[in-house]
């Protein structure tokens, strides 16, 4: 079994993230020894969405303006419709995401999470998946989109939706432990 002891993982999210797509990977990563920090646009708490309704909040550990890639081993981008749209409009968030690719560090993105990757300019030539409604955006940005449960291309692992969380969690643990 993979272990992530001595690894610190950043989870970048803001209001409107899909609850299961943050909680499930965070639990899976912590279960194998990782330290996980929630990074967001603002301090305090951020609200999740569950079944198209506002749901439970989560505490923010650090704002993206204060976070630096060098302090983390890997990055997770949960989905939700509102979350990635807010993140990709924030220059600090986009630069934070891009810095993980510049450093060659592993990144996991699920559902609508890859939308932030488009604005970071890191999807061209990558084979990836996402929620189906994001497929054309990814293709227009130069990605090769496939309808598969989980895809890893280089340092990037992507999945489609909450149903894929078991496969996504297993793969990011494998990738983050390298």
Secondary structure, DSSP 8 states (H G I E B T S, - for coil): ----TT-EEEEE--TTEEHHHHHHHHHHHHHTT-EEEEEESSSSEEEEEETTEEEEEEE-SEETTT--GGG-SEEEE---HHHHHHHHT-HHHHHHHHHHHHTT-EEEEETTTHHHHHHHT--TT-EE---GGGHHHHHHTT-EE---SEEEETTEEEE-SGGGHHHHHHHHHHHHT-
